[in-house]
Amino acid sequence: MLVDTHAHLDLSAFDADREDVIRRAADAGVGIIIDPGIHLESSRAAIRLAEAYDAVYAAVGIHPHDSATFDERSIDALAELAEHPKVVAIGEIGLDFYRDYAAKSLQEQAFRMQLHLARERDLPVIIHSRAAEDRVLEILREEHMGGGRRKGRPRGVLHCFGGTLDQAKTARRMGFLVGIAGPVTYRGSDRLALGRGFVIDNILIETDAPYLAPAPHRGQRNEPAFIRLVAEKLAEPGPFTLDDVERITTHAARALFRIGESDPTRIAYAIRDSLYLNITNRCTLSCTFCPKSYGEFTVKGHSLALEREPTVEEIMAAVGDVSRWREIVFCGFGETTLRFETMKEVARRLRALGVTRIRLDTDGLANFVHERDVTPELAGLVDAVSVSLNAPDPATYVKLVRPGKPGDAFGGVQDFIRRVKRYVPDVTATVVGLPNLDVEACRRIAEDELGVKFRVREYDVVG
């Protein structure tokens, strides 16, 4: 399913064939359309459409172009509209210093008042920002909207984002997603570089219909059915498949706007051309940077919150046809080696089915936890191991990852790496690129002292 997170279906451009437009969207696989209001009457019209069509949801707000007429009566009216069960956000609100149809001071006042309403109603915000990105981010901080995710959820989306990659990263740290629309498909567009350079988990796709039609429809009226062209552009060529882009952006949209039921938990989950196996949620660590700390068990659009640990038979049933995958990876929302015997049996069965590349992602504490050297048992079963080094010294390690078992856990990780490379041909030590972490010191340990490859994983990016 695709989600068009921003389409103005209530506007007059759709009066002649609105029902056909919504039907074409459904035929194109668009399961949800968010219609944001741009003034009070538009917000009311969006709600009427949401009442008439199951796939349509409304947001209510007053666009910065209409800020000159915004007053206390406006906020009272929006507050009443926000009570409707199909209103999922406050928006479209924000700042537009490009057109300047309203004085900047009036735009900022209307923006702040609507942010207050969103906070009171515990609703996300859909933000319009044109030639005003820095000021928007500044106001979000001042209005206490910039403190990262709240209750594990994003705080809103910067619609049809036109800022820089650095501004997008700032928004992400503040708990906001960015919207990517039709301009990503235009020849020479810098939006494509941003869309591919940014963290896909924090991207929503949108049309902004009837505006900004993607190529090859540029210059025509846009409509939600064209959202697939945006997804295809982000996927080709790129680090993720079209299936990945659809799944990840749909999950992000549903989580932001709180639409739909939770996805079923995955034992086996695909990212790109790899199949990952999620066989436990238990951990030997309690990492400060782990999404589980705020209740998030999702990786690239897949829900990994296990109700119980699967059996070998259940794992193999979830794997299915192994010929589809370049590699199969033991990596879920927990430490696989806590189920070491199960992992080995699954690896044996995968080998018997002809799987030629099996990888293990681990915290490197298997020897430390099981109190024996398990690395010889990986010989012939695992082709690659990725080990979380995560620190340059024992004190930093304990501070960042908080191992559950006392003792020299950091030394245990290094010892595991030294031993496992005797039995597994491809070993990589990884760190999460946290602020203030001495990454180069970690690199020296991995490459010079331990003699393995080294990789830095981006902070706040899972999968």
Buried (B, 14 or more C-beta within 10 A) or exposed (E): EBBBBBBBBBBEBBEEEBEEBBEBBBEBBBBBBBBBBBBBEBBBBBBEBBEEBEBBBBBBBBBBBBBEEBEEEBBEBBBEBBEBEBBBBBBBBBBBBEEEEBEBEBBBBBBBBBBBBBBEBEBBBBBBBBBBBEBBBEBBEEBEBBEEBBEBBBBBBBBBBBBEBEBBBBBBBBBBBBBBBBBBBBEEBEBBEBBBEBBBBBBBBBBBBBBBBBBEBBEEBBBBBBBBBBBBBBBEEBEBBBBBBBBBBBBBBBBBBEBBEEBEBBBBBBBBEBBBBBBBBBBBBEBEBBBBEEEBBBBBBBBBBBEEBBEBEBBBEBBEEBEEBEBBBBBBBBBBBBBBEBBBBBBEBBBEEEBEBBBBBBBBBBBBBEEEEBBEBBEEBBBBBBBBBBBBEBEBBBEBBBBEEEEBBBEBBBBBBBBBBEBBEBBBBBBBBBEEBEBEBBBBBBEEEBEBBBEEBEBBBBB
